[in-house]
Amino acid sequence: RYIIEHPIISIDERRAMSLELAEIPDARDAFQFAYEELLEDSYRCPCCGWTMVHGKYGYICHSSHCTDIIPSLTDEMKVGAGEGIYRLKKGIMRYFAAPGKLELDIVAYCEKRKVRWVLWPQMDRYDVEIQFSDGEVWDIDAKAYRNPIALRTKILKDGGFPEGDYAKGYYVIPDEYTKNQSNYTSIVNRALANQENVTCVT
């Protein structure tokens, strides 16, 4: 959760977290591996909080979505190299932290509606499990695949939604992914024909 919420950290924050994890060497090593020192001047991305750097055709981030909707960059967003700043490695940001933001949004939604939730239950077999007052359980797997065919292929490769004692299972994608692909969920749902209680939704 720390990594999801902190795509950029200072060297002091890195030291403090490393000390906090000192007695859990595997966790400490994983935390330190996730970050790299920022070696070029950049801007803090207003969309995802990561770093926007100047590329061949303008500013780039870990996702083209950020540059597609980028507002004006201001001096307040500047992050300087050589100032003891660390950022998540691109792969960690793209495949771990970005989907993680969606997972935390789902948790916030549950909290607002006073629905019981568990984050990353059963050693992350699902992303979020929610339980209603009548005992009914829903399991949710948040996905940050912009291409619905890529997500459908991944689901088929994995053998569908994980088995479990739940009434309903959901693959959840961000609303924005369907703006230019209105048939996104229907494409994915074709891979779920054998799991009647599982569906892909925004």
Order of alpha helices (4+ residues) and beta strands (2+ residues): alpha-beta-alpha-alpha-beta-beta-beta-beta-alpha-beta-beta-alpha-beta-alpha-beta-beta-alpha-beta-alpha-beta
